[in-house]
Amino acid sequence: MLIRLTGIRRVVLQFLGAIVIVLFLIAGNIVRAAEFELLYAVERNDSDAALVLLKQGADVDASHPDGATALHWAAHWNLIDVAQRLVDAGASVNAINDLGVAPLSVACRNGNVKIVEALLSGGAEARTTEPSGETALMTCARTGSKEAVDRLLAGGADPNAFEISSGQTALMWAAAGGHTATARALIEAGAEIDARSKGEFTPLMFAARAGVIQVADLLLEMGAGVNTSTPEGLSPLLIASASVDAITGSDYRLVVEASDHEVLGILLLEYGANVAQADQYGMTPLHYTVEMRKPELLDALLVHDADPNAQLIDGLPFRRGDYVGREAYNGASPFWLAARLGDVEMMRALLAAGANP
């Protein structure tokens, strides 16, 4: 009987021990859940709950396994009040996630000047840089938020920093995006106006490719080189002549966004662009203008004495859907291209300017 009671006692003790362990684990999970409650509230964009938890003294630096904190999520969702309260509560403003991204970079992606200000006032590093070399200033420049760019520049951000992959600067991104006020702020802060990317593109070339005339006008007004060129011979005028309306994706649809490439080309001519500049194939602005069917630019080029008899020195590279052999283009003039396109009006304009038929 004694042996049997001892065995029962052992089983009971083991059972009670197991219960204690389970209760301990449950309590630990409850504590752990409470620790992350603020993080979860901000992540799900629940600012009301987040503000209540902040008043209760919730942990402001709890993070997900990927390193994202409540401050990252507040910047992501543009929760200005939450971000400010987090900063006031001592949240780490320079915390980075596993991708090397700080809250300031997230705020700059949204161009949210209020959150940028809150983070900078809390000690965020204005020169914050992602592993790609993209700085917070570049990110803000891309969004066109001049106010945020101004705050970063005032905080010591470098206007001439460049990202690693393509060697592009904040001014190049502002120019490509058509953000005139932002571009001006960067130039006035010392951004190099004729900086070169790894592809040897200048800010003016990016503006020419995008067809954004206001930025191009600003750059030219402030002294950008109108006749700079790449090793392949591409100049701003050649780029504007060869470029067409941008096609972008929106809601699973292709959207044609009208641009000002033709007007921009005329502007470049007014600033003294070289009409004889040719690329590696011998294509001049007049060749590209004919090929892209830009009648107003064609007239402007001819007024500026563009040569209607300039010839290609090499066949063009293969173009999808074009089954004319590349060697057939050897020696082609703008008039030859117009004839091949069957554009009678352009042919007449070129003949009037002295084209050899």
C-alpha positions in Angstrom: 0.0 0.0 0.0 2.8 2.4 0.9 4.6 1.7 -2.4 1.4 2.4 -4.3 0.8 5.7 -2.5 4.4 6.7 -3.2 3.9 6.0 -6.9 0.6 8.1 -6.9 2.4 10.9 -5.2 5.2 10.9 -7.8 2.6 11.1 -10.6 0.8 13.9 -8.9 4.0 15.8 -8.4 5.0 15.3 -12.0 1.6 16.5 -13.1 1.7 19.6 -10.9 5.2 20.3 -12.1 4.0 20.1 -15.7 1.2 22.6 -14.9 3.7 25.0 -13.3 5.9 24.8 -16.4 2.9 25.5 -18.7 1.7 28.4 -16.5 5.2 29.8 -16.6 5.4 29.6 -20.4 1.9 31.2 -20.7 3.0 34.0 -18.4 6.1 34.5 -20.4 4.2 34.7 -23.6 1.8 37.1 -22.1 4.6 39.3 -21.0 6.3 39.0 -24.4 3.0 39.8 -26.2 2.6 42.9 -24.1 6.2 43.9 -25.0 5.3 43.9 -28.7 1.7 45.3 -28.3 2.8 48.8 -29.4 4.8 47.5 -32.4 1.8 45.5 -33.6 -0.6 48.4 -33.2 1.6 50.7 -35.3 2.2 47.9 -37.9 -1.6 47.5 -38.4 -1.9 51.3 -38.8 -3.9 51.7 -35.5 -2.8 55.1 -34.3 -5.4 55.4 -31.6 -4.3 52.2 -29.9 -0.7 53.2 -30.4 -1.2 56.5 -28.7 -2.9 54.8 -25.7 -0.1 52.3 -25.4 2.5 55.1 -25.5 0.7 56.8 -22.6 0.9 53.5 -20.7 4.7 53.4 -21.2 4.9 50.6 -23.8 8.3 49.5 -25.1 9.1 51.9 -27.9 12.1 49.9 -29.3 10.6 46.5 -29.6 11.3 45.1 -33.1 10.3 42.3 -35.4 12.8 39.6 -36.3 13.6 41.7 -39.4 14.6 44.6 -37.3 11.6 46.8 -38.1 10.5 49.0 -35.1 7.3 51.0 -34.4 9.1 54.0 -35.7 9.7 52.3 -39.1 6.0 51.5 -39.3 4.9 55.0 -38.2 7.0 56.4 -41.0 5.6 53.9 -43.4 2.0 54.7 -42.6 2.6 58.5 -42.3 1.5 58.5 -38.7 2.8 61.9 -37.8 1.5 62.1 -34.2 2.7 58.5 -33.4 6.1 59.2 -34.9 6.5 62.4 -32.8 5.4 60.6 -29.6 7.8 57.7 -30.3 10.6 60.2 -30.7 9.6 62.1 -27.5 9.5 58.8 -25.7 13.1 58.0 -26.6 12.7 55.6 -29.5 15.9 54.8 -31.4 15.7 57.1 -34.4 18.6 55.5 -36.1 17.5 51.9 -35.8 18.0 49.9 -39.0 16.2 46.8 -40.2 17.7 43.8 -41.8 17.8 45.7 -45.1 19.9 48.4 -43.6 17.0 50.9 -43.8 16.4 53.5 -41.0 13.1 55.2 -40.2 14.3 58.4 -41.9 14.7 56.7 -45.2 11.2 55.3 -44.9 9.8 58.8 -44.2 11.7 60.1 -47.2 10.1 57.5 -49.5 6.8 59.2 -48.6 8.2 62.7 -48.8 6.7 63.3 -45.3 8.4 66.5 -44.1 6.7 66.4 -40.7 8.1 62.9 -39.9 11.5 63.9 -41.3 11.5 66.9 -39.0 10.5 64.8 -36.0 13.3 62.3 -36.7 15.9 64.9 -37.3 14.9 66.8 -34.1 15.3 63.5 -32.3 18.8 63.0 -33.5 18.4 61.0 -36.8 21.5 61.1 -38.9 20.8 63.4 -41.9 23.4 61.5 -44.0 21.5 58.2 -43.4 22.6 55.8 -46.2 21.2 52.4 -47.3 23.6 49.6 -48.3 22.9 50.5 -51.9 24.5 53.9 -51.3 21.1 55.6 -51.6 20.9 58.4 -49.1 17.8 59.8 -47.5 18.4 63.0 -49.5 18.3 61.0 -52.8 15.1 59.4 -51.7 13.4 62.7 -50.8 14.7 64.3 -54.0 13.0 61.5 -56.0 9.7 62.2 -54.3 10.0 65.9 -55.0 9.5 67.0 -51.4 11.5 70.2 -51.4 10.6 70.9 -47.8 12.0 67.6 -46.7 15.1 68.1 -48.9 15.6 71.5 -47.3 15.5 70.0 -43.8 18.0 67.3 -44.7 20.4 69.8 -46.3 20.2 72.0 -43.2 21.0 68.9 -41.2 24.2 68.3 -43.1 23.1 65.9 -45.9 25.6 65.7 -48.7 24.1 66.9 -52.0 26.9 65.2 -54.0 26.7 61.7 -52.6 26.0 59.0 -55.2 24.5 55.6 -55.1 26.7 52.6 -55.8 25.0 50.9 -58.8 24.7 53.7 -61.3 26.6 56.5 -59.6 23.6 58.8 -59.7 23.1 61.8 -57.4 20.1 63.4 -55.8 20.1 66.2 -58.4 19.9 63.5 -61.2 16.9 61.9 -59.5 15.2 65.3 -59.0 15.9 66.2 -62.7 14.6 62.9 -64.0 11.5 63.3 -61.9 10.7 66.8 -63.1 11.0 68.3 -59.6 12.2 71.8 -60.4 12.0 73.4 -56.9 13.9 70.4 -55.4 16.5 70.6 -58.1 17.0 74.3 -57.4 17.4 73.7 -53.7 20.1 71.1 -54.4 22.0 73.3 -56.8 21.9 76.2 -54.3 23.2 73.8 -51.6 26.2 73.0 -53.8 25.1 70.0 -55.9 27.4 69.6 -58.9 25.3 70.7 -61.9 27.3 68.7 -64.4 28.0 65.6 -62.3 28.4 62.4 -64.2 26.8 59.0 -63.5 28.6 55.8 -64.3 26.9 56.0 -67.7 28.3 59.5 -68.1 24.9 61.1 -68.0 24.5 64.6 -66.5 21.4 65.9 -64.7 20.5 67.8 -67.9 20.7 64.5 -69.9 18.3 62.9 -67.4 15.9 65.8 -67.8 16.2 65.6 -71.6 15.4 61.9 -71.5 12.4 62.4 -69.3 11.2 65.4 -71.4 10.8 67.7 -68.4 11.2 71.2 -69.8 11.0 73.2 -66.5 13.9 71.3 -64.9 15.9 71.5 -68.2 15.3 75.3 -68.3 16.4 75.6 -64.7 19.6 73.6 -65.3 20.5 75.6 -68.4 19.7 78.9 -66.7 22.1 77.9 -63.8 24.9 77.0 -66.2 24.6 73.3 -67.1 26.6 72.3 -70.1 24.4 72.2 -73.1 26.9 70.3 -75.3 28.2 67.7 -72.8 28.3 64.2 -74.3 28.8 60.6 -73.4 31.5 58.4 -74.8 28.9 57.2 -77.3 28.4 60.8 -78.5 25.0 61.3 -76.8 24.3 64.9 -76.0 21.2 66.5 -74.3 19.8 67.5 -77.8 20.4 64.0 -79.2 18.7 62.5 -76.2 15.7 64.8 -76.5 15.5 64.2 -80.2 15.5 60.4 -79.8 13.1 60.2 -76.9 9.4 59.8 -77.0 6.4 59.9 -74.6 7.0 57.8 -71.5 5.0 54.6 -71.1 4.4 53.6 -67.5 2.5 50.9 -65.7 -0.5 51.9 -63.6 -3.1 49.5 -62.2 -2.1 46.7 -64.6 -2.5 49.1 -67.6 0.0 50.8 -69.8 -0.4 54.6 -69.6 1.1 57.0 -72.1 2.3 60.1 -70.3 2.7 63.1 -72.7 6.1 64.8 -72.4 7.8 67.9 -73.8 10.7 66.3 -75.6 10.1 68.3 -78.8 9.8 71.6 -77.0 12.7 70.7 -74.8 14.8 70.1 -78.0 13.9 73.6 -79.2 14.9 75.1 -75.8 18.3 73.4 -76.1 18.8 75.0 -79.5 18.1 78.4 -78.0 20.9 77.7 -75.5 23.3 76.9 -78.3 23.1 73.1 -78.6 25.3 71.7 -81.3 23.1 70.5 -84.2 25.9 68.6 -85.8 26.7 66.4 -82.7 26.4 62.7 -83.8 26.4 59.5 -81.8 28.5 56.4 -82.5 26.4 55.5 -85.5 26.5 59.0 -87.1 22.9 59.7 -86.1 22.5 63.5 -85.7 19.6 65.2 -83.9 18.0 65.7 -87.4 18.1 61.9 -88.0 16.4 61.1 -84.7 13.9 63.9 -85.2 12.8 62.5 -88.5 12.7 58.9 -87.1 10.6 60.0 -84.2 8.4 62.3 -86.3 8.8 65.6 -84.5 7.9 68.2 -87.2 8.3 71.3 -85.0 11.8 70.3 -83.8 12.6 69.4 -87.5 11.8 73.0 -88.5 13.9 74.4 -85.6 16.9 72.2 -86.4 16.8 73.3 -90.1 16.5 77.0 -89.0 19.7 76.4 -86.9 21.5 75.0 -90.0 21.3 71.3 -89.3 22.7 69.4 -92.3 19.9 67.6 -94.2 22.6 65.5 -96.0 24.4 64.2 -92.9 25.0 60.5 -93.4 25.2 57.5 -91.0 28.7 56.2 -90.6 27.5 52.7 -89.5 24.3 50.8 -89.7 22.0 51.1 -86.8 21.7 48.3 -84.2 18.9 45.8 -84.8 15.6 47.1 -83.6 12.8 44.7 -82.8 10.1 44.6 -85.6 12.5 46.2 -88.1 13.4 43.7 -90.7 15.5 46.0 -92.9 19.1 44.8 -92.6 21.2 47.1 -90.5 23.7 47.5 -93.4 20.9 49.1 -95.4 21.2 52.1 -93.2 24.8 52.8 -94.1 25.1 56.3 -95.4 21.4 57.0 -94.7 20.5 60.7 -94.5 17.6 62.3 -92.7 15.8 62.5 -96.1 16.4 58.8 -96.7 14.8 58.1 -93.3 11.8 60.3 -94.1 11.3 58.6 -97.4 11.5 55.2 -95.8 8.8 56.3 -93.3 6.7 57.8 -96.2 6.5 61.1 -94.4 5.9 63.5 -97.3 5.8 66.7 -95.2 9.2 66.0 -93.7 10.6 65.1 -97.1 9.4 68.5 -98.5 10.9 70.4 -95.5 14.2 68.6 -96.0 14.2 69.2 -99.8 13.5 72.9 -99.1 16.6 73.0 -96.8 18.8 71.5 -99.5 18.5 67.8 -99.0 19.9 65.7 -101.8 17.2 63.3 -103.0 
